[in-house]
Amino acid sequence: MSGMFHTGSRTLRNRFDKQRLADRMDDRLVNEHDRAFIDDPAADPSRPSS
């Protein structure tokens, strides 16, 4: 599943044939650093160590 969209969004995208557009937006707007932060906010390298 894409980082920006939830399951209900997929239903609408499929209904209006916009899945490729949504996938492209996700690829362009969410980079690997963002994905890593979403998966584990504690692993953010810009976060100060305690």
C-alpha positions, 0 to 999 in steps of 0.5 A: 500500500502506498504511503500517502493513501488509505484503502478507501482511496484505492476504491475511488481510484479504481472506480475512476481509473486513477491508480497510475496517477496516485502511484506516480504522486506517491513515488514523486512526493514521498522519498525513502527518508520519508518512508523510513520516518513513517515506518519508524519515527525514532530512526529519524537521523535529524532527531537529536539523540537523548 
